[in-house]
Amino acid sequence: MENITIDTDFITLGQLLKMTNAISSGGMSKWFLEENIVYVNGEEEQRRGKKLRDGDIIKIPDIGTFKVIGLPDGQTDAY
């Protein structure tokens, strides 16, 4: 499982797909989700705008499993 660190309250599923290189541009997210099964916390998800927050687990078959990690309160970057 790979961690995806975010510095906002949430990211969208479409953003995560791009961050994981499952797609090469944000415009491909709708097509990707129509053609592939993606699981968020064990449930199938097709909404590219689905908000992903700290602790969410995303499984993209043939690509990987990812855990969203939010930064501690007050911290502004991952470094």
mmCIF file of the N, C-alpha and C atoms, coordinates in Angstrom:
data_MODEL
# 
_entry.id   MODEL 
# 
loop_
_atom_site.group_PDB 
_atom_site.id 
_atom_site.type_symbol 
_atom_site.label_atom_id 
_atom_site.label_alt_id 
_atom_site.label_comp_id 
_atom_site.label_asym_id 
_atom_site.label_entity_id 
_atom_site.label_seq_id 
_atom_site.pdbx_PDB_ins_code 
_atom_site.Cartn_x 
_atom_site.Cartn_y 
_atom_site.Cartn_z 
_atom_site.occupancy 
_atom_site.B_iso_or_equiv 
_atom_site.pdbx_formal_charge 
_atom_site.auth_seq_id 
_atom_site.auth_comp_id 
_atom_site.auth_asym_id 
_atom_site.auth_atom_id 
_atom_site.pdbx_PDB_model_num 
ATOM 1   N N  . MET A 1 1  ? 0.842   -1.169 0.000   1.00 0.00 ? 1  MET A N  1 
ATOM 2   C CA . MET A 1 1  ? 0.000   0.000  0.000   1.00 0.00 ? 1  MET A CA 1 
ATOM 3   C C  . MET A 1 1  ? 0.892   1.238  0.000   1.00 0.00 ? 1  MET A C  1 
ATOM 4   N N  . GLU A 1 2  ? 0.537   2.174  -0.845  1.00 0.00 ? 2  GLU A N  1 
ATOM 5   C CA . GLU A 1 2  ? 1.298   3.415  -0.968  1.00 0.00 ? 2  GLU A CA 1 
ATOM 6   C C  . GLU A 1 2  ? 0.506   4.551  -0.328  1.00 0.00 ? 2  GLU A C  1 
ATOM 7   N N  . ASN A 1 3  ? 1.199   5.426  0.401   1.00 0.00 ? 3  ASN A N  1 
ATOM 8   C CA . ASN A 1 3  ? 0.548   6.573  1.013   1.00 0.00 ? 3  ASN A CA 1 
ATOM 9   C C  . ASN A 1 3  ? 0.512   7.749  0.048   1.00 0.00 ? 3  ASN A C  1 
ATOM 10  N N  . ILE A 1 4  ? -0.627  8.442  0.032   1.00 0.00 ? 4  ILE A N  1 
ATOM 11  C CA . ILE A 1 4  ? -0.779  9.677  -0.738  1.00 0.00 ? 4  ILE A CA 1 
ATOM 12  C C  . ILE A 1 4  ? -1.017  10.783 0.281   1.00 0.00 ? 4  ILE A C  1 
ATOM 13  N N  . THR A 1 5  ? -0.039  11.660 0.460   1.00 0.00 ? 5  THR A N  1 
ATOM 14  C CA . THR A 1 5  ? -0.152  12.730 1.445   1.00 0.00 ? 5  THR A CA 1 
ATOM 15  C C  . THR A 1 5  ? -0.796  13.945 0.807   1.00 0.00 ? 5  THR A C  1 
ATOM 16  N N  . ILE A 1 6  ? -1.806  14.483 1.506   1.00 0.00 ? 6  ILE A N  1 
ATOM 17  C CA . ILE A 1 6  ? -2.492  15.676 1.016   1.00 0.00 ? 6  ILE A CA 1 
ATOM 18  C C  . ILE A 1 6  ? -2.336  16.799 2.034   1.00 0.00 ? 6  ILE A C  1 
ATOM 19  N N  . ASP A 1 7  ? -2.351  18.034 1.550   1.00 0.00 ? 7  ASP A N  1 
ATOM 20  C CA . ASP A 1 7  ? -2.223  19.172 2.457   1.00 0.00 ? 7  ASP A CA 1 
ATOM 21  C C  . ASP A 1 7  ? -3.501  20.016 2.486   1.00 0.00 ? 7  ASP A C  1 
ATOM 22  N N  . THR A 1 8  ? -4.601  19.385 2.072   1.00 0.00 ? 8  THR A N  1 
ATOM 23  C CA . THR A 1 8  ? -5.915  20.018 2.115   1.00 0.00 ? 8  THR A CA 1 
ATOM 24  C C  . THR A 1 8  ? -6.856  19.071 2.867   1.00 0.00 ? 8  THR A C  1 
ATOM 25  N N  . ASP A 1 9  ? -8.083  19.501 3.110   1.00 0.00 ? 9  ASP A N  1 
ATOM 26  C CA . ASP A 1 9  ? -9.042  18.646 3.816   1.00 0.00 ? 9  ASP A CA 1 
ATOM 27  C C  . ASP A 1 9  ? -9.377  17.389 3.017   1.00 0.00 ? 9  ASP A C  1 
ATOM 28  N N  . PHE A 1 10 ? -9.369  17.518 1.685   1.00 0.00 ? 10 PHE A N  1 
ATOM 29  C CA . PHE A 1 10 ? -9.712  16.381 0.838   1.00 0.00 ? 10 PHE A CA 1 
ATOM 30  C C  . PHE A 1 10 ? -9.126  16.585 -0.551  1.00 0.00 ? 10 PHE A C  1 
ATOM 31  N N  . ILE A 1 11 ? -9.094  15.492 -1.318  1.00 0.00 ? 11 ILE A N  1 
ATOM 32  C CA . ILE A 1 11 ? -8.839  15.558 -2.761  1.00 0.00 ? 11 ILE A CA 1 
ATOM 33  C C  . ILE A 1 11 ? -9.958  14.751 -3.409  1.00 0.00 ? 11 ILE A C  1 
ATOM 34  N N  . THR A 1 12 ? -10.151 14.942 -4.694  1.00 0.00 ? 12 THR A N  1 
ATOM 35  C CA . THR A 1 12 ? -11.179 14.171 -5.386  1.00 0.00 ? 12 THR A CA 1 
ATOM 36  C C  . THR A 1 12 ? -10.570 12.886 -5.939  1.00 0.00 ? 12 THR A C  1 
ATOM 37  N N  . LEU A 1 13 ? -11.441 11.942 -6.231  1.00 0.00 ? 13 LEU A N  1 
ATOM 38  C CA . LEU A 1 13 ? -10.983 10.690 -6.826  1.00 0.00 ? 13 LEU A CA 1 
ATOM 39  C C  . LEU A 1 13 ? -10.280 10.965 -8.150  1.00 0.00 ? 13 LEU A C  1 
ATOM 40  N N  . GLY A 1 14 ? -10.781 11.908 -8.932  1.00 0.00 ? 14 GLY A N  1 
ATOM 41  C CA . GLY A 1 14 ? -10.134 12.270 -10.193 1.00 0.00 ? 14 GLY A CA 1 
ATOM 42  C C  . GLY A 1 14 ? -8.714  12.763 -9.976  1.00 0.00 ? 14 GLY A C  1 
ATOM 43  N N  . GLN A 1 15 ? -8.502  13.576 -8.935  1.00 0.00 ? 15 GLN A N  1 
ATOM 44  C CA . GLN A 1 15 ? -7.161  14.069 -8.625  1.00 0.00 ? 15 GLN A CA 1 
ATOM 45  C C  . GLN A 1 15 ? -6.240  12.915 -8.221  1.00 0.00 ? 15 GLN A C  1 
ATOM 46  N N  . LEU A 1 16 ? -6.773  11.991 -7.434  1.00 0.00 ? 16 LEU A N  1 
ATOM 47  C CA . LEU A 1 16 ? -5.964  10.858 -7.007  1.00 0.00 ? 16 LEU A CA 1 
ATOM 48  C C  . LEU A 1 16 ? -5.562  9.998  -8.196  1.00 0.00 ? 16 LEU A C  1 
ATOM 49  N N  . LEU A 1 17 ? -6.485  9.787  -9.130  1.00 0.00 ? 17 LEU A N  1 
ATOM 50  C CA . LEU A 1 17 ? -6.147  8.996  -10.319 1.00 0.00 ? 17 LEU A CA 1 
ATOM 51  C C  . LEU A 1 17 ? -4.971  9.609  -11.062 1.00 0.00 ? 17 LEU A C  1 
ATOM 52  N N  . LYS A 1 18 ? -4.944  10.924 -11.150 1.00 0.00 ? 18 LYS A N  1 
ATOM 53  C CA . LYS A 1 18 ? -3.846  11.606 -11.832 1.00 0.00 ? 18 LYS A CA 1 
ATOM 54  C C  . LYS A 1 18 ? -2.552  11.489 -11.008 1.00 0.00 ? 18 LYS A C  1 
ATOM 55  N N  . MET A 1 19 ? -2.652  11.656 -9.691  1.00 0.00 ? 19 MET A N  1 
ATOM 56  C CA . MET A 1 19 ? -1.478  11.578 -8.817  1.00 0.00 ? 19 MET A CA 1 
ATOM 57  C C  . MET A 1 19 ? -0.821  10.200 -8.864  1.00 0.00 ? 19 MET A C  1 
ATOM 58  N N  . THR A 1 20 ? -1.623  9.166  -9.087  1.00 0.00 ? 20 THR A N  1 
ATOM 59  C CA . THR A 1 20 ? -1.100  7.800  -9.110  1.00 0.00 ? 20 THR A CA 1 
ATOM 60  C C  . THR A 1 20 ? -0.690  7.354  -10.510 1.00 0.00 ? 20 THR A C  1 
ATOM 61  N N  . ASN A 1 21 ? -0.801  8.247  -11.464 1.00 0.00 ? 21 ASN A N  1 
ATOM 62  C CA . ASN A 1 21 ? -0.480  7.972  -12.869 1.00 0.00 ? 21 ASN A CA 1 
ATOM 63  C C  . ASN A 1 21 ? -1.393  6.928  -13.498 1.00 0.00 ? 21 ASN A C  1 
ATOM 64  N N  . ALA A 1 22 ? -2.580  6.727  -12.917 1.00 0.00 ? 22 ALA A N  1 
ATOM 65  C CA . ALA A 1 22 ? -3.570  5.850  -13.541 1.00 0.00 ? 22 ALA A CA 1 
ATOM 66  C C  . ALA A 1 22 ? -4.074  6.504  -14.824 1.00 0.00 ? 22 ALA A C  1 
ATOM 67  N N  . ILE A 1 23 ? -4.097  7.839  -14.833 1.00 0.00 ? 23 ILE A N  1 
ATOM 68  C CA . ILE A 1 23 ? -4.477  8.614  -16.018 1.00 0.00 ? 23 ILE A CA 1 
ATOM 69  C C  . ILE A 1 23 ? -3.433  9.696  -16.221 1.00 0.00 ? 23 ILE A C  1 
ATOM 70  N N  . SER A 1 24 ? -3.352  10.200 -17.447 1.00 0.00 ? 24 SER A N  1 
ATOM 71  C CA . SER A 1 24 ? -2.343  11.223 -17.723 1.00 0.00 ? 24 SER A CA 1 
ATOM 72  C C  . SER A 1 24 ? -2.891  12.644 -17.638 1.00 0.00 ? 24 SER A C  1 
ATOM 73  N N  . SER A 1 25 ? -4.214  12.789 -17.666 1.00 0.00 ? 25 SER A N  1 
ATOM 74  C CA . SER A 1 25 ? -4.802  14.125 -17.522 1.00 0.00 ? 25 SER A CA 1 
ATOM 75  C C  . SER A 1 25 ? -6.129  14.008 -16.785 1.00 0.00 ? 25 SER A C  1 
ATOM 76  N N  . GLY A 1 26 ? -6.527  15.085 -16.140 1.00 0.00 ? 26 GLY A N  1 
ATOM 77  C CA . GLY A 1 26 ? -7.771  15.088 -15.396 1.00 0.00 ? 26 GLY A CA 1 
ATOM 78  C C  . GLY A 1 26 ? -8.984  14.787 -16.252 1.00 0.00 ? 26 GLY A C  1 
ATOM 79  N N  . GLY A 1 27 ? -8.927  15.155 -17.515 1.00 0.00 ? 27 GLY A N  1 
ATOM 80  C CA . GLY A 1 27 ? -10.045 14.915 -18.412 1.00 0.00 ? 27 GLY A CA 1 
ATOM 81  C C  . GLY A 1 27 ? -10.315 13.439 -18.680 1.00 0.00 ? 27 GLY A C  1 
ATOM 82  N N  . MET A 1 28 ? -9.357  12.593 -18.394 1.00 0.00 ? 28 MET A N  1 
ATOM 83  C CA . MET A 1 28 ? -9.517  11.153 -18.623 1.00 0.00 ? 28 MET A CA 1 
ATOM 84  C C  . MET A 1 28 ? -10.236 10.445 -17.475 1.00 0.00 ? 28 MET A C  1 
ATOM 85  N N  . SER A 1 29 ? -10.456 11.140 -16.355 1.00 0.00 ? 29 SER A N  1 
ATOM 86  C CA . SER A 1 29 ? -10.991 10.461 -15.169 1.00 0.00 ? 29 SER A CA 1 
ATOM 87  C C  . SER A 1 29 ? -12.389 9.894  -15.397 1.00 0.00 ? 29 SER A C  1 
ATOM 88  N N  . LYS A 1 30 ? -13.252 10.621 -16.085 1.00 0.00 ? 30 LYS A N  1 
ATOM 89  C CA . LYS A 1 30 ? -14.604 10.126 -16.332 1.00 0.00 ? 30 LYS A CA 1 
ATOM 90  C C  . LYS A 1 30 ? -14.552 8.828  -17.147 1.00 0.00 ? 30 LYS A C  1 
ATOM 91  N N  . TRP A 1 31 ? -13.782 8.853  -18.218 1.00 0.00 ? 31 TRP A N  1 
ATOM 92  C CA . TRP A 1 31 ? -13.633 7.652  -19.049 1.00 0.00 ? 31 TRP A CA 1 
ATOM 93  C C  . TRP A 1 31 ? -13.049 6.501  -18.230 1.00 0.00 ? 31 TRP A C  1 
ATOM 94  N N  . PHE A 1 32 ? -11.988 6.765  -17.467 1.00 0.00 ? 32 PHE A N  1 
ATOM 95  C CA . PHE A 1 32 ? -11.325 5.717  -16.693 1.00 0.00 ? 32 PHE A CA 1 
ATOM 96  C C  . PHE A 1 32 ? -12.310 5.052  -15.739 1.00 0.00 ? 32 PHE A C  1 
ATOM 97  N N  . LEU A 1 33 ? -13.115 5.854  -15.051 1.00 0.00 ? 33 LEU A N  1 
ATOM 98  C CA . LEU A 1 33 ? -14.058 5.310  -14.072 1.00 0.00 ? 33 LEU A CA 1 
ATOM 99  C C  . LEU A 1 33 ? -15.220 4.568  -14.728 1.00 0.00 ? 33 LEU A C  1 
ATOM 100 N N  . GLU A 1 34 ? -15.532 4.899  -15.970 1.00 0.00 ? 34 GLU A N  1 
ATOM 101 C CA . GLU A 1 34 ? -16.563 4.151  -16.696 1.00 0.00 ? 34 GLU A CA 1 
ATOM 102 C C  . GLU A 1 34 ? -16.050 2.791  -17.153 1.00 0.00 ? 34 GLU A C  1 
ATOM 103 N N  . GLU A 1 35 ? -14.751 2.695  -17.430 1.00 0.00 ? 35 GLU A N  1 
ATOM 104 C CA . GLU A 1 35 ? -14.152 1.484  -17.993 1.00 0.00 ? 35 GLU A CA 1 
ATOM 105 C C  . GLU A 1 35 ? -13.470 0.585  -16.956 1.00 0.00 ? 35 GLU A C  1 
ATOM 106 N N  . ASN A 1 36 ? -13.229 1.092  -15.760 1.00 0.00 ? 36 ASN A N  1 
ATOM 107 C CA . ASN A 1 36 ? -12.477 0.349  -14.743 1.00 0.00 ? 36 ASN A CA 1 
ATOM 108 C C  . ASN A 1 36 ? -13.199 0.398  -13.403 1.00 0.00 ? 36 ASN A C  1 
ATOM 109 N N  . ILE A 1 37 ? -13.021 -0.635 -12.624 1.00 0.00 ? 37 ILE A N  1 
ATOM 110 C CA . ILE A 1 37 ? -13.587 -0.664 -11.277 1.00 0.00 ? 37 ILE A CA 1 
ATOM 111 C C  . ILE A 1 37 ? -12.562 -0.079 -10.312 1.00 0.00 ? 37 ILE A C  1 
ATOM 112 N N  . VAL A 1 38 ? -13.003 0.882  -9.498  1.00 0.00 ? 38 VAL A N  1 
ATOM 113 C CA . VAL A 1 38 ? -12.168 1.479  -8.468  1.00 0.00 ? 38 VAL A CA 1 
ATOM 114 C C  . VAL A 1 38 ? -12.931 1.343  -7.155  1.00 0.00 ? 38 VAL A C  1 
ATOM 115 N N  . TYR A 1 39 ? -12.215 0.977  -6.103  1.00 0.00 ? 39 TYR A N  1 
ATOM 116 C CA . TYR A 1 39 ? -12.845 0.802  -4.799  1.00 0.00 ? 39 TYR A CA 1 
ATOM 117 C C  . TYR A 1 39 ? -12.358 1.871  -3.829  1.00 0.00 ? 39 TYR A C  1 
ATOM 118 N N  . VAL A 1 40 ? -13.297 2.478  -3.116  1.00 0.00 ? 40 VAL A N  1 
ATOM 119 C CA . VAL A 1 40 ? -12.971 3.420  -2.052  1.00 0.00 ? 40 VAL A CA 1 
ATOM 120 C C  . VAL A 1 40 ? -13.511 2.806  -0.764  1.00 0.00 ? 40 VAL A C  1 
ATOM 121 N N  . ASN A 1 41 ? -12.608 2.511  0.159   1.00 0.00 ? 41 ASN A N  1 
ATOM 122 C CA . ASN A 1 41 ? -12.975 1.877  1.435   1.00 0.00 ? 41 ASN A CA 1 
ATOM 123 C C  . ASN A 1 41 ? -13.791 0.602  1.204   1.00 0.00 ? 41 ASN A C  1 
ATOM 124 N N  . GLY A 1 42 ? -13.399 -0.167 0.186   1.00 0.00 ? 42 GLY A N  1 
ATOM 125 C CA . GLY A 1 42 ? -14.019 -1.457 -0.079  1.00 0.00 ? 42 GLY A CA 1 
ATOM 126 C C  . GLY A 1 42 ? -15.293 -1.422 -0.911  1.00 0.00 ? 42 GLY A C  1 
ATOM 127 N N  . GLU A 1 43 ? -15.763 -0.220 -1.277  1.00 0.00 ? 43 GLU A N  1 
ATOM 128 C CA . GLU A 1 43 ? -16.981 -0.110 -2.075  1.00 0.00 ? 43 GLU A CA 1 
ATOM 129 C C  . GLU A 1 43 ? -16.670 0.471  -3.448  1.00 0.00 ? 43 GLU A C  1 
ATOM 130 N N  . GLU A 1 44 ? -17.325 -0.069 -4.463  1.00 0.00 ? 44 GLU A N  1 
ATOM 131 C CA . GLU A 1 44 ? -17.109 0.409  -5.826  1.00 0.00 ? 44 GLU A CA 1 
ATOM 132 C C  . GLU A 1 44 ? -17.513 1.879  -5.935  1.00 0.00 ? 44 GLU A C  1 
ATOM 133 N N  . GLU A 1 45 ? -16.678 2.659  -6.607  1.00 0.00 ? 45 GLU A N  1 
ATOM 134 C CA . GLU A 1 45 ? -16.936 4.097  -6.739  1.00 0.00 ? 45 GLU A CA 1 
ATOM 135 C C  . GLU A 1 45 ? -16.697 4.537  -8.173  1.00 0.00 ? 45 GLU A C  1 
ATOM 136 N N  . GLN A 1 46 ? -17.634 5.304  -8.732  1.00 0.00 ? 46 GLN A N  1 
ATOM 137 C CA . GLN A 1 46 ? -17.508 5.791  -10.110 1.00 0.00 ? 46 GLN A CA 1 
ATOM 138 C C  . GLN A 1 46 ? -17.554 7.311  -10.215 1.00 0.00 ? 46 GLN A C  1 
ATOM 139 N N  . ARG A 1 47 ? -17.699 8.011  -9.110  1.00 0.00 ? 47 ARG A N  1 
ATOM 140 C CA . ARG A 1 47 ? -17.791 9.480  -9.148  1.00 0.00 ? 47 ARG A CA 1 
ATOM 141 C C  . ARG A 1 47 ? -16.399 10.100 -9.079  1.00 0.00 ? 47 ARG A C  1 
ATOM 142 N N  . ARG A 1 48 ? -16.005 10.778 -10.139 1.00 0.00 ? 48 ARG A N  1 
ATOM 143 C CA . ARG A 1 48 ? -14.668 11.384 -10.148 1.00 0.00 ? 48 ARG A CA 1 
ATOM 144 C C  . ARG A 1 48 ? -14.555 12.504 -9.114  1.00 0.00 ? 48 ARG A C  1 
ATOM 145 N N  . GLY A 1 49 ? -15.680 13.078 -8.704  1.00 0.00 ? 49 GLY A N  1 
ATOM 146 C CA . GLY A 1 49 ? -15.680 14.142 -7.704  1.00 0.00 ? 49 GLY A CA 1 
ATOM 147 C C  . GLY A 1 49 ? -15.781 13.647 -6.273  1.00 0.00 ? 49 GLY A C  1 
ATOM 148 N N  . LYS A 1 50 ? -15.775 12.331 -6.069  1.00 0.00 ? 50 LYS A N  1 
ATOM 149 C CA . LYS A 1 50 ? -15.851 11.760 -4.718  1.00 0.00 ? 50 LYS A CA 1 
ATOM 150 C C  . LYS A 1 50 ? -14.728 12.332 -3.876  1.00 0.00 ? 50 LYS A C  1 
ATOM 151 N N  . LYS A 1 51 ? -15.067 12.893 -2.723  1.00 0.00 ? 51 LYS A N  1 
ATOM 152 C CA . LYS A 1 51 ? -14.064 13.490 -1.847  1.00 0.00 ? 51 LYS A CA 1 
ATOM 153 C C  . LYS A 1 51 ? -13.367 12.405 -1.041  1.00 0.00 ? 51 LYS A C  1 
ATOM 154 N N  . LEU A 1 52 ? -12.057 12.413 -1.102  1.00 0.00 ? 52 LEU A N  1 
ATOM 155 C CA . LEU A 1 52 ? -11.229 11.464 -0.369  1.00 0.00 ? 52 LEU A CA 1 
ATOM 156 C C  . LEU A 1 52 ? -10.548 12.204 0.764   1.00 0.00 ? 52 LEU A C  1 
ATOM 157 N N  . ARG A 1 53 ? -10.647 11.654 1.951   1.00 0.00 ? 53 ARG A N  1 
ATOM 158 C CA . ARG A 1 53 ? -10.113 12.310 3.140   1.00 0.00 ? 53 ARG A CA 1 
ATOM 159 C C  . ARG A 1 53 ? -9.110  11.406 3.847   1.00 0.00 ? 53 ARG A C  1 
ATOM 160 N N  . ASP A 1 54 ? -8.465  11.964 4.857   1.00 0.00 ? 54 ASP A N  1 
ATOM 161 C CA . ASP A 1 54 ? -7.479  11.244 5.654   1.00 0.00 ? 54 ASP A CA 1 
ATOM 162 C C  . ASP A 1 54 ? -8.013  9.872  6.083   1.00 0.00 ? 54 ASP A C  1 
ATOM 163 N N  . GLY A 1 55 ? -7.259  8.830  5.784   1.00 0.00 ? 55 GLY A N  1 
ATOM 164 C CA . GLY A 1 55 ? -7.616  7.479  6.188   1.00 0.00 ? 55 GLY A CA 1 
ATOM 165 C C  . GLY A 1 55 ? -8.328  6.660  5.129   1.00 0.00 ? 55 GLY A C  1 
ATOM 166 N N  . ASP A 1 56 ? -8.818  7.302  4.071   1.00 0.00 ? 56 ASP A N  1 
ATOM 167 C CA . ASP A 1 56 ? -9.504  6.557  3.015   1.00 0.00 ? 56 ASP A CA 1 
ATOM 168 C C  . ASP A 1 56 ? -8.521  5.637  2.288   1.00 0.00 ? 56 ASP A C  1 
ATOM 169 N N  . ILE A 1 57 ? -9.014  4.454  1.931   1.00 0.00 ? 57 ILE A N  1 
ATOM 170 C CA . ILE A 1 57 ? -8.216  3.470  1.197   1.00 0.00 ? 57 ILE A CA 1 
ATOM 171 C C  . ILE A 1 57 ? -8.818  3.316  -0.195  1.00 0.00 ? 57 ILE A C  1 
ATOM 172 N N  . ILE A 1 58 ? -7.989  3.488  -1.217  1.00 0.00 ? 58 ILE A N  1 
ATOM 173 C CA . ILE A 1 58 ? -8.441  3.399  -2.605  1.00 0.00 ? 58 ILE A CA 1 
ATOM 174 C C  . ILE A 1 58 ? -7.690  2.258  -3.270  1.00 0.00 ? 58 ILE A C  1 
ATOM 175 N N  . LYS A 1 59 ? -8.448  1.346  -3.874  1.00 0.00 ? 59 LYS A N  1 
ATOM 176 C CA . LYS A 1 59 ? -7.845  0.227  -4.601  1.00 0.00 ? 59 LYS A CA 1 
ATOM 177 C C  . LYS A 1 59 ? -8.167  0.385  -6.075  1.00 0.00 ? 59 LYS A C  1 
ATOM 178 N N  . ILE A 1 60 ? -7.113  0.444  -6.881  1.00 0.00 ? 60 ILE A N  1 
ATOM 179 C CA . ILE A 1 60 ? -7.239  0.531  -8.328  1.00 0.00 ? 60 ILE A CA 1 
ATOM 180 C C  . ILE A 1 60 ? -6.607  -0.747 -8.884  1.00 0.00 ? 60 ILE A C  1 
ATOM 181 N N  . PRO A 1 61 ? -7.443  -1.733 -9.275  1.00 0.00 ? 61 PRO A N  1 
ATOM 182 C CA . PRO A 1 61 ? -6.892  -3.000 -9.765  1.00 0.00 ? 61 PRO A CA 1 
ATOM 183 C C  . PRO A 1 61 ? -5.856  -2.780 -10.878 1.00 0.00 ? 61 PRO A C  1 
ATOM 184 N N  . ASP A 1 62 ? -4.806  -3.565 -10.846 1.00 0.00 ? 62 ASP A N  1 
ATOM 185 C CA . ASP A 1 62 ? -3.691  -3.521 -11.790 1.00 0.00 ? 62 ASP A CA 1 
ATOM 186 C C  . ASP A 1 62 ? -2.823  -2.268 -11.638 1.00 0.00 ? 62 ASP A C  1 
ATOM 187 N N  . ILE A 1 63 ? -3.158  -1.387 -10.682 1.00 0.00 ? 63 ILE A N  1 
ATOM 188 C CA . ILE A 1 63 ? -2.346  -0.187 -10.455 1.00 0.00 ? 63 ILE A CA 1 
ATOM 189 C C  . ILE A 1 63 ? -1.807  -0.172 -9.033  1.00 0.00 ? 63 ILE A C  1 
ATOM 190 N N  . GLY A 1 64 ? -2.690  -0.380 -8.052  1.00 0.00 ? 64 GLY A N  1 
ATOM 191 C CA . GLY A 1 64 ? -2.224  -0.422 -6.674  1.00 0.00 ? 64 GLY A CA 1 
ATOM 192 C C  . GLY A 1 64 ? -3.295  -0.042 -5.678  1.00 0.00 ? 64 GLY A C  1 
ATOM 193 N N  . THR A 1 65 ? -2.882  -0.075 -4.414  1.00 0.00 ? 65 THR A N  1 
ATOM 194 C CA . THR A 1 65 ? -3.745  0.319  -3.314  1.00 0.00 ? 65 THR A CA 1 
ATOM 195 C C  . THR A 1 65 ? -3.093  1.516  -2.638  1.00 0.00 ? 65 THR A C  1 
ATOM 196 N N  . PHE A 1 66 ? -3.902  2.514  -2.332  1.00 0.00 ? 66 PHE A N  1 
ATOM 197 C CA . PHE A 1 66 ? -3.395  3.786  -1.831  1.00 0.00 ? 66 PHE A CA 1 
ATOM 198 C C  . PHE A 1 66 ? -4.170  4.217  -0.591  1.00 0.00 ? 66 PHE A C  1 
ATOM 199 N N  . LYS A 1 67 ? -3.456  4.808  0.355   1.00 0.00 ? 67 LYS A N  1 
ATOM 200 C CA . LYS A 1 67 ? -4.088  5.348  1.555   1.00 0.00 ? 67 LYS A CA 1 
ATOM 201 C C  . LYS A 1 67 ? -3.863  6.850  1.578   1.00 0.00 ? 67 LYS A C  1 
ATOM 202 N N  . VAL A 1 68 ? -4.952  7.597  1.773   1.00 0.00 ? 68 VAL A N  1 
ATOM 203 C CA . VAL A 1 68 ? -4.862  9.049  1.852   1.00 0.00 ? 68 VAL A CA 1 
ATOM 204 C C  . VAL A 1 68 ? -4.417  9.419  3.263   1.00 0.00 ? 68 VAL A C  1 
ATOM 205 N N  . ILE A 1 69 ? -3.368  10.212 3.338   1.00 0.00 ? 69 ILE A N  1 
ATOM 206 C CA . ILE A 1 69 ? -2.823  10.662 4.615   1.00 0.00 ? 69 ILE A CA 1 
ATOM 207 C C  . ILE A 1 69 ? -2.904  12.187 4.648   1.00 0.00 ? 69 ILE A C  1 
ATOM 208 N N  . GLY A 1 70 ? -3.662  12.717 5.589   1.00 0.00 ? 70 GLY A N  1 
ATOM 209 C CA . GLY A 1 70 ? -3.755  14.159 5.767   1.00 0.00 ? 70 GLY A CA 1 
ATOM 210 C C  . GLY A 1 70 ? -2.650  14.625 6.703   1.00 0.00 ? 70 GLY A C  1 
ATOM 211 N N  . LEU A 1 71 ? -2.248  15.870 6.541   1.00 0.00 ? 71 LEU A N  1 
ATOM 212 C CA . LEU A 1 71 ? -1.221  16.417 7.417   1.00 0.00 ? 71 LEU A CA 1 
ATOM 213 C C  . LEU A 1 71 ? -1.835  16.769 8.770   1.00 0.00 ? 71 LEU A C  1 
ATOM 214 N N  . PRO A 1 72 ? -1.045  16.703 9.838   1.00 0.00 ? 72 PRO A N  1 
ATOM 215 C CA . PRO A 1 72 ? -1.557  17.079 11.163  1.00 0.00 ? 72 PRO A CA 1 
ATOM 216 C C  . PRO A 1 72 ? -2.040  18.524 11.149  1.00 0.00 ? 72 PRO A C  1 
ATOM 217 N N  . ASP A 1 73 ? -2.992  18.833 12.015  1.00 0.00 ? 73 ASP A N  1 
ATOM 218 C CA . ASP A 1 73 ? -3.523  20.196 12.111  1.00 0.00 ? 73 ASP A CA 1 
ATOM 219 C C  . ASP A 1 73 ? -2.404  21.208 12.285  1.00 0.00 ? 73 ASP A C  1 
ATOM 220 N N  . GLY A 1 74 ? -2.495  22.275 11.514  1.00 0.00 ? 74 GLY A N  1 
ATOM 221 C CA . GLY A 1 74 ? -1.521  23.349 11.614  1.00 0.00 ? 74 GLY A CA 1 
ATOM 222 C C  . GLY A 1 74 ? -0.313  23.185 10.719  1.00 0.00 ? 74 GLY A C  1 
ATOM 223 N N  . GLN A 1 75 ? -0.062  21.997 10.228  1.00 0.00 ? 75 GLN A N  1 
ATOM 224 C CA . GLN A 1 75 ? 1.075   21.786 9.339   1.00 0.00 ? 75 GLN A CA 1 
ATOM 225 C C  . GLN A 1 75 ? 0.661   22.150 7.929   1.00 0.00 ? 75 GLN A C  1 
ATOM 226 N N  . THR A 1 76 ? 1.520   22.842 7.191   1.00 0.00 ? 76 THR A N  1 
ATOM 227 C CA . THR A 1 76 ? 1.127   23.336 5.878   1.00 0.00 ? 76 THR A CA 1 
ATOM 228 C C  . THR A 1 76 ? 1.782   22.627 4.729   1.00 0.00 ? 76 THR A C  1 
ATOM 229 N N  . ASP A 1 77 ? 2.778   21.793 4.968   1.00 0.00 ? 77 ASP A N  1 
ATOM 230 C CA . ASP A 1 77 ? 3.363   21.043 3.862   1.00 0.00 ? 77 ASP A CA 1 
ATOM 231 C C  . ASP A 1 77 ? 3.928   19.720 4.371   1.00 0.00 ? 77 ASP A C  1 
ATOM 232 N N  . ALA A 1 78 ? 4.315   18.883 3.453   1.00 0.00 ? 78 ALA A N  1 
ATOM 233 C CA . ALA A 1 78 ? 4.732   17.525 3.800   1.00 0.00 ? 78 ALA A CA 1 
ATOM 234 C C  . ALA A 1 78 ? 6.185   17.448 4.265   1.00 0.00 ? 78 ALA A C  1 
ATOM 235 N N  . TYR A 1 79 ? 6.874   18.567 4.356   1.00 0.00 ? 79 TYR A N  1 
ATOM 236 C CA . TYR A 1 79 ? 8.293   18.529 4.706   1.00 0.00 ? 79 TYR A CA 1 
ATOM 237 C C  . TYR A 1 79 ? 8.557   19.050 6.078   1.00 0.00 ? 79 TYR A C  1 
# 
